[in-house]
């Protein structure tokens, strides 16, 4: 087995973190939790999808330390672990907006 250099290890950790952003439902969950904490039922209603799907996505987000939980009785409430995750998503949206603007200008023949 080959050992990774510290730079490779950090890059792998970054890739692992980015994996959680791969699915649009997970991104919507993060934005919902940025507004305020939710339980699975609330997220199911807010996002209009099944409880099992929400639960699977929450597990991925938990495994990547993007959400934290608290329990009151039988109810588990999820909240965003770090608001900088939304800042990162907003930066990505800015890059996407710029890319769309450039493509639109190209299509319309505007330089």
DSSP file (Angstrom, degrees, kcal/mol; ACC not computed):
  #  RESIDUE AA STRUCTURE BP1 BP2  ACC     N-H-->O    O-->H-N    N-H-->O    O-->H-N    TCO  KAPPA ALPHA  PHI   PSI    X-CA   Y-CA   Z-CA
    1    1 A X              0   0    0      0, 0.0     2,-0.3     0, 0.0     0, 0.0   0.000 360.0 360.0 360.0 133.0    0.0    0.0    0.0
    2    2 A X        -     0   0    0      1,-0.0     2,-0.3     0, 0.0     0, 0.0  -0.646 360.0-130.6 -84.5 138.2    1.3    3.4   -1.0
    3    3 A X        -     0   0    0     -2,-0.3     2,-0.3     1,-0.0    -1,-0.0  -0.672  21.2-127.6 -85.5 141.9    1.4    6.1    1.7
    4    4 A X        -     0   0    0     -2,-0.3     2,-0.1     1,-0.1    -1,-0.0  -0.621  18.2-120.5 -87.6 147.7   -0.1    9.5    0.7
    5    5 A X     >  -     0   0    0     -2,-0.3     4,-2.6     1,-0.1     5,-0.2  -0.406  33.8-103.6 -74.2 162.0    1.8   12.7    1.2
    6    6 A X  H  > S+     0   0    0      1,-0.2     4,-2.5     2,-0.2     5,-0.2   0.888 124.7  53.0 -54.9 -38.5    0.2   15.3    3.5
    7    7 A X  H  > S+     0   0    0      1,-0.2     4,-2.3     2,-0.2    -1,-0.2   0.909 109.8  47.5 -63.8 -41.4   -0.9   17.3    0.4
    8    8 A X  H  > S+     0   0    0      2,-0.2     4,-2.2     1,-0.2    -2,-0.2   0.886 110.8  52.1 -66.1 -38.6   -2.6   14.2   -1.1
    9    9 A X  H  X S+     0   0    0     -4,-2.6     4,-2.3     2,-0.2    -2,-0.2   0.919 110.8  47.0 -63.6 -43.6   -4.3   13.5    2.2
   10   10 A X  H  X S+     0   0    0     -4,-2.5     4,-2.5     2,-0.2    -2,-0.2   0.917 111.3  51.7 -64.4 -42.7   -5.7   17.0    2.4
   11   11 A X  H  X S+     0   0    0     -4,-2.3     4,-2.3     1,-0.2    -1,-0.2   0.881 109.5  50.2 -61.6 -37.8   -6.8   16.8   -1.2
   12   12 A X  H  X S+     0   0    0     -4,-2.2     4,-2.6     2,-0.2    -1,-0.2   0.907 109.3  50.7 -66.8 -41.4   -8.6   13.5   -0.4
   13   13 A X  H  X S+     0   0    0     -4,-2.3     4,-2.2     2,-0.2    -2,-0.2   0.901 110.6  49.7 -61.9 -40.4  -10.3   15.1    2.6
   14   14 A X  H  X S+     0   0    0     -4,-2.5     4,-2.6     2,-0.2    -2,-0.2   0.915 110.8  49.3 -63.1 -43.1  -11.4   18.0    0.3
   15   15 A X  H  X S+     0   0    0     -4,-2.3     4,-1.6     1,-0.2    -2,-0.2   0.899 110.0  51.5 -63.2 -40.6  -12.8   15.5   -2.2
   16   16 A X  H  X S+     0   0    0     -4,-2.6     4,-0.7     2,-0.2    -1,-0.2   0.904 111.0  48.0 -62.2 -41.7  -14.6   13.6    0.6
   17   17 A X  H >< S+     0   0    0     -4,-2.2     3,-1.1     1,-0.2     4,-0.4   0.924 109.8  51.8 -64.2 -44.7  -16.2   16.9    1.7
   18   18 A X  H >< S+     0   0    0     -4,-2.6     3,-1.7     1,-0.3     4,-0.3   0.790  94.8  72.5 -64.4 -27.1  -17.2   17.9   -1.8
   19   19 A X  H >< S+     0   0    0     -4,-1.6     3,-1.7     1,-0.3     4,-0.3   0.866  89.9  59.8 -54.7 -36.5  -18.9   14.5   -2.2
   20   20 A X  T << S+     0   0    0     -3,-1.1     3,-0.4    -4,-0.7    -1,-0.3   0.742 101.4  54.5 -66.5 -21.4  -21.6   15.7    0.1
   21   21 A X  T <  S+     0   0    0     -3,-1.7    -1,-0.3    -4,-0.4    -2,-0.2   0.453  83.2  91.7 -87.2  -1.9  -22.3   18.5   -2.4
   22   22 A X  S <  S+     0   0    0     -3,-1.7     2,-0.4    -4,-0.3    -1,-0.2   0.797  76.8  63.5 -67.7 -29.8  -22.8   16.1   -5.3
   23   23 A X  S  > S-     0   0    0     -3,-0.4     4,-1.6    -4,-0.3     3,-0.3  -0.823  72.1-144.3-104.9 133.3  -26.6   15.6   -4.8
   24   24 A X  H  > S+     0   0    0     -2,-0.4     4,-2.3     1,-0.2     5,-0.2   0.822 100.6  58.8 -64.3 -31.6  -29.0   18.5   -5.2
   25   25 A X  H  > S+     0   0    0      1,-0.2     4,-2.3     2,-0.2    -1,-0.2   0.901 104.5  50.9 -64.6 -39.3  -31.3   17.2   -2.4
   26   26 A X  H  > S+     0   0    0     -3,-0.3     4,-2.3     2,-0.2    -1,-0.2   0.890 109.3  50.9 -64.8 -37.8  -28.4   17.4    0.0
   27   27 A X  H  X S+     0   0    0     -4,-1.6     4,-2.3     2,-0.2    -2,-0.2   0.921 110.2  49.3 -64.8 -42.9  -27.7   21.0   -1.1
   28   28 A X  H  X S+     0   0    0     -4,-2.3     4,-2.4     1,-0.2    -2,-0.2   0.881 109.4  52.7 -63.0 -37.6  -31.4   21.8   -0.5
   29   29 A X  H  X S+     0   0    0     -4,-2.3     4,-2.6     2,-0.2     5,-0.2   0.928 108.1  50.7 -62.3 -44.8  -31.2   20.2    2.9
   30   30 A X  H  X S+     0   0    0     -4,-2.3     4,-1.4     1,-0.2    -2,-0.2   0.918 111.1  47.9 -61.0 -43.5  -28.2   22.4    3.8
   31   31 A X  H  X S+     0   0    0     -4,-2.3     4,-1.3     2,-0.2    -1,-0.2   0.905 111.5  50.8 -63.6 -40.4  -30.0   25.5    2.8
   32   32 A X  H  X S+     0   0    0     -4,-2.4     4,-1.6     1,-0.2     3,-0.3   0.912 110.9  48.4 -62.8 -41.8  -33.1   24.5    4.7
   33   33 A X  H  < S+     0   0    0     -4,-2.6    47,-0.7     1,-0.2    -1,-0.2   0.741 103.1  62.1 -72.3 -21.7  -31.0   23.9    7.8
   34   34 A X  H  < S+     0   0    0     -4,-1.4    -1,-0.2    -5,-0.2    -2,-0.2   0.860 102.4  51.7 -67.6 -35.2  -29.3   27.2    7.4
   35   35 A X  H  < S-     0   0    0     -4,-1.3     2,-0.3    -3,-0.3    -2,-0.2   0.952 134.5 -47.4 -64.2 -50.5  -32.8   28.8    7.8
   36   36 A X  S  < S-     0   0    0     -4,-1.6    -1,-0.3    42,-0.1    42,-0.1  -0.933  72.0 -68.3-175.2 161.7  -33.3   26.9   11.1
   37   37 A X        -     0   0    0     -2,-0.3     2,-0.3    -3,-0.1    42,-0.2  -0.249  51.1-173.5 -60.7 148.3  -33.0   23.4   12.5
   38   38 A X  E     -A   78   0A   0     40,-1.9    40,-3.6     4,-0.0     2,-0.2  -0.955  19.7-133.7-137.9 155.8  -35.5   20.8   11.2
   39   39 A X  E  >  -A   77   0A   0     -2,-0.3     4,-2.3    38,-0.3     5,-0.2  -0.574  42.4 -95.3 -98.2 175.3  -36.4   17.2   11.9
   40   40 A X  H  > S+     0   0    0     36,-0.6     4,-2.6     1,-0.2     5,-0.2   0.892 124.0  52.2 -60.2 -42.2  -36.8   14.6    9.2
   41   41 A X  H  > S+     0   0    0      1,-0.2     4,-2.1     2,-0.2    -1,-0.2   0.918 110.1  48.2 -62.1 -43.8  -40.6   15.1    8.9
   42   42 A X  H  > S+     0   0    0      1,-0.2     4,-2.7     2,-0.2    -1,-0.2   0.913 112.9  47.9 -63.1 -42.7  -40.2   18.8    8.5
   43   43 A X  H  X S+     0   0    0     -4,-2.3     4,-2.7     2,-0.2     5,-0.2   0.879 108.5  55.6 -65.4 -37.3  -37.6   18.4    5.8
   44   44 A X  H  X>S+     0   0    0     -4,-2.6     5,-1.3    -5,-0.2     4,-1.2   0.932 113.1  40.7 -60.0 -46.5  -39.8   15.8    4.1
   45   45 A X  H  <5S+     0   0    0     -4,-2.1    -2,-0.2     2,-0.2    -1,-0.2   0.915 115.7  50.3 -68.3 -43.4  -42.6   18.3    3.8
   46   46 A X  H  <5S+     0   0    0     -4,-2.7    -2,-0.2     1,-0.2    -1,-0.2   0.892 120.7  33.8 -63.6 -40.8  -40.4   21.3    3.0
   47   47 A X  H  <5S-     0   0    0     -4,-2.7    -1,-0.2    -5,-0.2    -2,-0.2   0.547 101.7-129.6 -96.4  -8.4  -38.6   19.4    0.1
   48   48 A X  T  <5 +     0   0    0     -4,-1.2     2,-0.2    -5,-0.2    -3,-0.2   0.895  66.6 112.2  65.2  41.5  -41.5   17.3   -1.0
   49   49 A X  S   <S-     0   0    0     -5,-1.3    -1,-0.2    -6,-0.2    -2,-0.1  -0.787  71.1 -71.6-135.6 179.5  -39.7   14.0   -1.0
   50   50 A X     >  -     0   0    0     -2,-0.2     4,-2.2     1,-0.1     5,-0.2  -0.349  32.3-125.4 -78.2 154.1  -39.8   10.7    0.9
   51   51 A X  H  > S+     0   0    0      1,-0.2     4,-2.8     2,-0.2     5,-0.2   0.878 111.3  54.9 -62.5 -38.7  -38.6   10.3    4.5
   52   52 A X  H  > S+     0   0    0      2,-0.2     4,-2.2     1,-0.2    -1,-0.2   0.894 108.3  48.4 -65.2 -38.3  -36.3    7.5    3.5
   53   53 A X  H  > S+     0   0    0      2,-0.2     4,-2.2     1,-0.2    -1,-0.2   0.933 112.8  47.7 -66.4 -44.8  -34.6    9.7    0.9
   54   54 A X  H  X S+     0   0    0     -4,-2.2     4,-2.7     1,-0.2    -2,-0.2   0.927 111.5  51.5 -60.4 -44.8  -34.2   12.5    3.4
   55   55 A X  H  X S+     0   0    0     -4,-2.8     4,-1.9     1,-0.2    -1,-0.2   0.899 108.7  50.6 -60.6 -42.3  -32.8   10.1    6.0
   56   56 A X  H  X S+     0   0    0     -4,-2.2     4,-1.7     1,-0.2    -1,-0.2   0.919 112.8  46.2 -62.0 -43.3  -30.3    8.7    3.5
   57   57 A X  H  X S+     0   0    0     -4,-2.2     4,-2.4     1,-0.2    -2,-0.2   0.891 109.8  53.6 -68.4 -38.5  -29.1   12.2    2.6
   58   58 A X  H  X S+     0   0    0     -4,-2.7     4,-2.6     1,-0.2    -1,-0.2   0.867 105.2  55.6 -63.2 -34.9  -28.9   13.3    6.3
   59   59 A X  H  X S+     0   0    0     -4,-1.9     4,-3.0     2,-0.2    -1,-0.2   0.924 108.1  47.6 -62.6 -43.9  -26.7   10.2    7.0
   60   60 A X  H  X S+     0   0    0     -4,-1.7     4,-1.5     2,-0.2    -2,-0.2   0.937 113.2  48.3 -61.4 -45.8  -24.2   11.3    4.3
   61   61 A X  H  <>S+     0   0    0     -4,-2.4     5,-3.1     1,-0.2     6,-0.9   0.871 113.5  47.5 -64.0 -36.4  -24.2   14.9    5.7
   62   62 A X  H ><5S+     0   0    0     -4,-2.6     3,-2.1     3,-0.2    -2,-0.2   0.929 108.2  54.3 -67.7 -45.0  -23.7   13.6    9.2
   63   63 A X  H 3<5S+     0   0    0     -4,-3.0    -1,-0.2     1,-0.3    -2,-0.2   0.785 111.1  46.9 -59.4 -27.5  -20.9   11.3    8.1
   64   64 A X  T 3<5S-     0   0    0     -4,-1.5    -1,-0.3    -5,-0.2    -2,-0.2   0.177 115.1-117.5-100.7  16.2  -19.2   14.3    6.6
   65   65 A X  T < 5S+     0   0    0     -3,-2.1    -3,-0.2     2,-0.1    -2,-0.1   0.783  79.0 124.7  55.0  33.5  -19.7   16.4    9.7
   66   66 A X  S   <S+     0   0    0     -5,-3.1    15,-2.8    -6,-0.2    16,-0.5   0.685  71.1  34.7 -92.4 -21.6  -21.9   18.9    7.8
   67   67 A X  E     -B   80   0A   0     -6,-0.9     2,-0.3    13,-0.3    13,-0.2  -0.941  66.8-156.4-129.7 154.4  -24.9   18.6   10.2
   68   68 A X  E     -B   79   0A   0     11,-2.6    11,-2.4    -2,-0.3     2,-0.3  -0.879  14.0-142.0-124.2 161.1  -25.2   18.0   13.9
   69   69 A X  E     -B   78   0A   0     -2,-0.3     2,-0.3     9,-0.2     9,-0.2  -0.850  13.4-171.0-124.7 157.1  -28.1   16.5   15.8
   70   70 A X  E     -B   77   0A   0      7,-1.9     7,-3.3    -2,-0.3     2,-0.4  -0.981  17.3-142.5-139.9 150.8  -30.0   16.9   19.0
   71   71 A X  E     +B   76   0A   0     -2,-0.3     2,-0.4     5,-0.2     5,-0.2  -0.938  18.0 178.4-120.4 134.5  -32.6   14.7   20.5
   72   72 A X  E >  S-B   75   0A   0      3,-2.7     3,-1.9    -2,-0.4     2,-0.3  -0.908  72.4 -52.6-129.9 104.7  -35.8   15.5   22.4
   73   73 A X  T 3  S-     0   0    0     -2,-0.4     0, 0.0     1,-0.3     0, 0.0  -0.524 122.1 -18.5  65.4-126.1  -37.7   12.3   23.2
   74   74 A X  T 3  S+     0   0    0     -2,-0.3     2,-0.5    -3,-0.1    -1,-0.3   0.508 118.5  96.7 -89.1  -5.3  -38.1   10.4   19.9
   75   75 A X  E <   - B   0  72A   0     -3,-1.9    -3,-2.7   -36,-0.0     2,-0.5  -0.744  56.2-161.3 -95.0 127.3  -37.5   13.4   17.7
   76   76 A X  E     - B   0  71A   0     -2,-0.5   -36,-0.6    -5,-0.2     2,-0.4  -0.923   9.2-158.6-104.7 125.3  -34.0   14.1   16.2
   77   77 A X  E     -AB  39  70A   0     -7,-3.3    -7,-1.9    -2,-0.5     2,-0.4  -0.871   3.9-151.9-106.6 136.9  -33.4   17.6   15.1
   78   78 A X  E     +AB  38  69A   0    -40,-3.6   -40,-1.9    -2,-0.4     2,-0.3  -0.835  15.6 176.3-108.1 143.0  -30.8   18.4   12.5
   79   79 A X  E     - B   0  68A   0    -11,-2.4   -11,-2.6    -2,-0.4     2,-0.2  -0.978  40.2 -88.3-141.9 158.2  -28.9   21.7   12.2
   80   80 A X  E     - B   0  67A   0    -47,-0.7   -13,-0.3    -2,-0.3     3,-0.2  -0.429  29.2-151.0 -64.5 131.6  -26.1   23.0   10.1
   81   81 A X  S    S+     0   0    0    -15,-2.8     2,-0.3     1,-0.3   -14,-0.2   0.816  81.3  10.8 -75.0 -30.8  -22.7   22.3   11.7
   82   82 A X    >   -     0   0    0    -16,-0.5     3,-2.0     1,-0.1     4,-0.4  -0.922  60.2-146.9-154.4 120.6  -21.0   25.3   10.2
   83   83 A X  T >> S+     0   0    0     -2,-0.3     4,-1.3     1,-0.3     3,-0.9   0.673  93.2  78.5 -64.6 -16.1  -22.5   28.3    8.3
   84   84 A X  H 3> S+     0   0    0      1,-0.2     4,-2.4     2,-0.2    -1,-0.3   0.729  79.7  70.3 -65.5 -19.4  -19.4   28.5    6.2
   85   85 A X  H <> S+     0   0    0     -3,-2.0     4,-2.0     2,-0.2    -1,-0.2   0.905  99.8  46.6 -61.3 -39.8  -20.8   25.6    4.2
   86   86 A X  H <> S+     0   0    0     -3,-0.9     4,-2.6    -4,-0.4    -2,-0.2   0.878 108.7  55.0 -69.9 -37.4  -23.5   27.9    2.9
   87   87 A X  H  X S+     0   0    0     -4,-1.3     4,-2.0     2,-0.2    -2,-0.2   0.914 108.3  49.5 -58.9 -41.9  -20.8   30.6    2.1
   88   88 A X  H  X S+     0   0    0     -4,-2.4     4,-2.2     1,-0.2    -2,-0.2   0.910 111.1  48.7 -63.6 -42.5  -19.0   27.9    0.1
   89   89 A X  H  X S+     0   0    0     -4,-2.0     4,-2.3     1,-0.2    -2,-0.2   0.887 109.5  52.6 -64.5 -38.0  -22.2   27.1   -1.8
   90   90 A X  H  X S+     0   0    0     -4,-2.6     4,-2.1     2,-0.2    -1,-0.2   0.873 107.5  51.7 -66.2 -36.5  -22.9   30.8   -2.4
   91   91 A X  H  X S+     0   0    0     -4,-2.0     4,-2.2     2,-0.2    -2,-0.2   0.927 109.9  49.5 -63.2 -44.4  -19.4   31.1   -3.9
   92   92 A X  H  X S+     0   0    0     -4,-2.2     4,-2.5     1,-0.2    -2,-0.2   0.890 109.2  52.1 -62.1 -39.2  -20.1   28.1   -6.2
   93   93 A X  H  X S+     0   0    0     -4,-2.3     4,-2.9     2,-0.2    -1,-0.2   0.884 107.9  52.4 -63.9 -37.8  -23.4   29.8   -7.2
   94   94 A X  H  X S+     0   0    0     -4,-2.1     4,-2.3     2,-0.2    -2,-0.2   0.919 109.9  47.6 -63.1 -43.2  -21.5   33.0   -8.1
   95   95 A X  H  X S+     0   0    0     -4,-2.2     4,-2.3     2,-0.2    -2,-0.2   0.916 112.9  49.6 -62.4 -43.2  -19.1   31.0  -10.3
   96   96 A X  H  X S+     0   0    0     -4,-2.5     4,-2.6     2,-0.2    -2,-0.2   0.918 109.4  51.1 -62.4 -45.0  -22.1   29.3  -11.9
   97   97 A X  H  X S+     0   0    0     -4,-2.9     4,-2.4     1,-0.2    -1,-0.2   0.920 111.3  48.2 -58.4 -44.6  -23.8   32.6  -12.5
   98   98 A X  H  X S+     0   0    0     -4,-2.3     4,-2.5     1,-0.2    -1,-0.2   0.909 111.3  50.2 -63.5 -42.0  -20.7   34.0  -14.2
   99   99 A X  H  X S+     0   0    0     -4,-2.3     4,-2.3     1,-0.2    -1,-0.2   0.904 111.4  48.2 -63.0 -41.8  -20.3   30.9  -16.3
  100  100 A X  H  X S+     0   0    0     -4,-2.6     4,-2.6     2,-0.2    -1,-0.2   0.891 110.7  52.0 -65.8 -39.6  -24.0   31.1  -17.4
  101  101 A X  H  X S+     0   0    0     -4,-2.4     4,-2.4     2,-0.2    -2,-0.2   0.926 110.5  47.6 -62.3 -45.6  -23.5   34.9  -18.2
  102  102 A X  H  X S+     0   0    0     -4,-2.5     4,-2.2     2,-0.2    -2,-0.2   0.926 113.5  47.5 -62.1 -45.8  -20.5   34.2  -20.4
  103  103 A X  H  X S+     0   0    0     -4,-2.3     4,-2.5     1,-0.2    -1,-0.2   0.900 110.9  52.0 -63.5 -40.2  -22.2   31.4  -22.2
  104  104 A X  H  X S+     0   0    0     -4,-2.6     4,-2.3     1,-0.2    -1,-0.2   0.910 109.1  49.9 -62.2 -42.8  -25.3   33.5  -22.7
  105  105 A X  H  X>S+     0   0    0     -4,-2.4     5,-2.8     2,-0.2     4,-0.5   0.904 110.7  50.1 -62.8 -40.7  -23.2   36.3  -24.2
  106  106 A X  H ><5S+     0   0    0     -4,-2.2     3,-0.9     3,-0.2    -2,-0.2   0.923 111.5  48.0 -62.6 -44.2  -21.5   33.9  -26.5
  107  107 A X  H 3<5S+     0   0    0     -4,-2.5    -2,-0.2     1,-0.2    -1,-0.2   0.881 114.6  46.0 -64.5 -38.1  -24.8   32.5  -27.7
  108  108 A X  H 3<5S-     0   0    0     -4,-2.3    -1,-0.2    -5,-0.2    -2,-0.2   0.439 114.1-116.6 -85.8   0.0  -26.2   36.0  -28.3
  109  109 A X  T <<5 +     0   0    0     -3,-0.9     2,-0.4    -4,-0.5    -3,-0.2   0.729  69.1 137.1  73.4  21.9  -23.0   37.1  -30.1
  110  110 A X      <       0   0    0     -5,-2.8    -1,-0.3    -6,-0.2    -2,-0.1  -0.851 360.0 360.0-102.3 135.1  -22.1   39.7  -27.4
  111  111 A X              0   0    0     -2,-0.4    -1,-0.1    -3,-0.1    -5,-0.1   0.462 360.0 360.0-102.2 360.0  -18.5   40.0  -26.3
